[in-house]
Amino acid sequence: MSRFQHDHENMAALLDLTPAQKPQVQAILEDEHAQMKQMFAQAKASGTEPDFAQMKALHQQIEQQTLQKLTPVLTPEQLTKFQILAKMMHGPHGHGGPPMNGTAPPAQN
């Protein structure tokens, strides 16, 4: 199982998705993931250094589209939880963030 799949299974459990919601949410999040991958691939393929501000704006645009797609699928409570979980998963710099259980990983010696 990929990290992407694992993260989304955890999110489905934390959001308490119904059996009807699971495939809808999965399809929306897979689409978001594919758009993000495409955005980074295009930036890399251009051969020029991607502009951070432009990449951040595109990233935020894709995230907003995802929220718009999720709004009719999730309850208001689930949508609020999703936004909190997404911020935790992406962290302040777009990736990483703290683990879902809120504890730091053990130190490596």
N, C-alpha and C positions, 0 to 999 in steps of 0.2 A: 504494500500500500504506500502510495506517495505521501509526502508531507501535505500536499494540497488536499488529497482525499481525507487524510486523517484530521486535518484542521476543520474540514467541512462536516465530517461526521461528529466531531466534538461540538461544533456550532449547532448542528441540528438537534443534538441532545440538550444543549444549554437553552436553546430557543423553545424547546418542547414542541417541535413541529409535528403536525398531524401527518398521517400517511399520505393524504392528498397534497399537503404542502411540500413534502420532501422532494419529489421530483421537479416541482416547479422552481423551488429555491435552488436546487442543484443546477438546473439548466441555466438559471440567471447568473449564478456565481461562476459556472464554467465559461459562460460567454464573457464575463468580466475578465477572467483569467486569460482567456485567449486574446482579448483586446489589449491587455497589458503586455503580454508577450509580443504581440505584433508591433506595438508602439516601440518597445525597446529594440526589437529586431530591425525595424526601419531606421531607428536612430543609429544603430551600430553599422548598418549597411551603407548609410550615407557617406561614411568615411570621414565625416567631420565630427568634432566634439559636440555632443548634444547640448543645447542651451538648457541649463538647470531650470530656469523659470518657465520655459516653454514646456519642458517635460513634466514639471510639477502641475502646471495648468491642465495639460492633457490628462494626467493621472486623476486630478480632482474632477474633471469633466466625466471621465469614465465612472468614477465612484458615484457621482450625482445621477448618472443614467441608471446605474444599478439600483440606487435607492428608489428612483421613480418606478422601476420595474417591480421592485419588492413591495412597494406600498399597497397595491391591491391584493397581494398574496398573504402578507403578514397582518396580524392584529396590531393595533397601536403599541401594545406592550412589547410584542415581539420585535417590532421595528425599532423601538427605543433600545432594547437589549442588543439587537444586531449592531446598531451604531456604536454602542459602548464596546462590544466585543471586537468590532472591526478596528477601532482605535487602539485597543490593547494589542491586537495581532500585528498591526502595522507599526506601532510605536511612533515616537515623535519624528522619526526620519524616514518613514515610509515602509520600513521592514523590521522584522525582529520583534521588538517590544518585549515586555515581561512574559514569562510563561503564564498559561491560563490559571494556574493555581496560585499565582502571586508570589511564589518564592523564587529566590535566586538559585541558579544552578550551582552545584558544589564546585569548589575551587579545584583546579587541575594542578597537580604537583609533578 
